[in-house]
Amino acid sequence: MEQHQNKGNLEKAGATPFVQTYFHGTKADLQVGEYIVVGNNSNFGQRRNAKYIFLSATLDAAIWGAELAIGPGRERIYLVEPTGPIEDDPDLTDRKFPGNPTQSYRSTKPFRVVGEVTVWQGHTPEQVKVMKDALEKLREQGISSLNDE
């Protein structure tokens, strides 16, 4: 009985249940409470207006997102909550990592920024160069992102 009373008191005090959060890597300068939405230029594939936005349950995948992001500004990793359904990112599940071990997802619905990871260790400059070169080679070969389709 005591536990139930404490739970009720917490809810009355404004406490809310924990909601699953994910990571989003970018160079965009965002504030808590802002939304990440579709329609911005993609960092990958044909780099046209993105139909999807991306998030990951792993910090490493978000670090790659931040490191590979195009544009000015510093690399950032945000904690985000999806506002609608999410699905596996087919570029990272079907083509490279069957079973989605990177826990990478996409959505057409906004993500709400709920925080920022301010301390994280990026990949080495050599690793980033290898990844960027591989992405450029795919682009030159006309191999597009499934997210462009």
PyMOL commands that set and color helices and strands:
alter all, ss='L'
color gray80, all
select helices_A, chain A and resi 2-12+59-68+90-96+125-140+146-148
alter helices_A, ss='H'
color red, helices_A
select strands_A, chain A and resi 22-26+35-36+53-56+76-82+87-88+104-107+111-117
alter strands_A, ss='S'
color yellow, strands_A
deselect
rebuild
show_as cartoon
